[in-house]
Amino acid sequence: MKLIQRILDKEATAEEEARFLANKDQCLPCQEGHELEVALRKALKSKCTSTCPSTLLESIRLKISSIVLLILLLIPLFCWFI
C-alpha cells in the first residue's frame, strides 16, 4: 500500500512504478489495493471543497498571530534568564 500511495503521489521512482505495474496484473491484492486507493482518493476529492469560510481563515490567522507575538515576547525573557 505504501508503494501504491507513493506511485499515486508521484513520489516513486520510475523503476518502482514499472515493477509495480508489471506485477499488478498478476497480483490480486495489488490490483485491489490500487483500485481501493484510487477510489478513496476520488471520493475524498469529490467531498472536499477547495474553499474555506472566511471566518475560519480569519480565526486561524488571529490565533497564529497571537502565538507568534507570545513567542516573540517570551524568547527574549527566557534568554535573559539563561
C-alpha positions as CSV (number, residue, x, y, z in Angstrom):
1,M,0.0,0.0,0.0
2,K,2.9,2.4,0.8
3,L,4.3,1.8,-2.7
4,I,0.8,2.4,-4.3
5,Q,0.5,5.6,-2.4
6,R,4.0,6.7,-3.4
7,I,3.1,6.0,-7.1
8,L,-0.1,7.9,-6.9
9,D,1.6,10.8,-5.2
10,K,4.3,10.8,-7.9
11,E,7.0,10.0,-5.3
12,A,8.0,6.6,-6.5
13,T,11.0,6.1,-8.8
14,A,10.3,5.1,-12.4
15,E,11.8,1.7,-11.7
16,E,9.5,1.1,-8.7
17,E,6.4,2.2,-10.7
18,A,7.4,0.0,-13.7
19,R,8.0,-3.0,-11.4
20,F,4.6,-2.5,-9.7
21,L,2.7,-2.0,-13.0
22,A,4.3,-5.2,-14.4
23,N,3.3,-7.2,-11.3
24,K,-0.1,-5.6,-10.8
25,D,-2.0,-7.6,-13.4
26,Q,-0.9,-10.9,-11.9
27,C,-1.4,-10.0,-8.3
28,L,-5.0,-9.7,-7.0
29,P,-4.0,-7.9,-3.7
30,C,-2.0,-5.4,-5.8
31,Q,-5.0,-4.8,-8.1
32,E,-7.4,-4.4,-5.3
33,G,-5.1,-2.2,-3.3
34,H,-4.6,0.1,-6.2
35,E,-8.3,0.2,-7.0
36,L,-9.1,0.9,-3.3
37,E,-6.5,3.7,-3.1
38,V,-7.7,5.3,-6.3
39,A,-11.4,5.1,-5.2
40,L,-10.6,6.6,-1.8
41,R,-8.7,9.5,-3.3
42,K,-11.5,10.1,-5.8
43,A,-14.1,10.1,-3.0
44,L,-12.1,12.4,-0.9
45,K,-11.6,14.8,-3.8
46,S,-15.3,14.9,-4.5
47,K,-16.2,15.5,-0.9
48,C,-13.6,18.1,0.0
49,T,-14.2,21.7,-1.1
50,S,-11.4,23.9,-2.2
51,T,-12.9,26.9,-0.4
52,C,-12.8,27.6,3.3
53,P,-15.2,30.0,5.1
54,S,-13.5,33.4,5.5
55,T,-14.4,33.5,9.2
56,L,-12.5,30.3,9.8
57,L,-9.5,31.7,7.9
58,E,-9.6,34.9,9.9
59,S,-9.8,32.9,13.2
60,I,-6.8,30.8,12.3
61,R,-4.8,33.9,11.3
62,L,-5.6,35.6,14.6
63,K,-4.6,32.6,16.6
64,I,-1.3,32.3,14.7
65,S,-0.6,36.0,15.2
66,S,-1.2,35.7,18.9
67,I,1.1,32.7,19.2
68,V,3.8,34.4,17.2
69,L,3.5,37.6,19.3
70,L,3.7,35.5,22.5
71,I,6.8,33.7,21.2
72,L,8.4,37.0,20.3
73,L,7.8,38.3,23.8
74,L,8.8,35.2,25.7
75,I,12.0,34.3,23.9
76,P,13.9,37.4,25.0
77,L,12.7,36.9,28.5
78,F,13.7,33.3,28.5
79,C,17.1,34.0,27.1
80,W,17.7,36.8,29.6
81,F,17.4,34.4,32.5
82,I,19.8,31.9,31.0
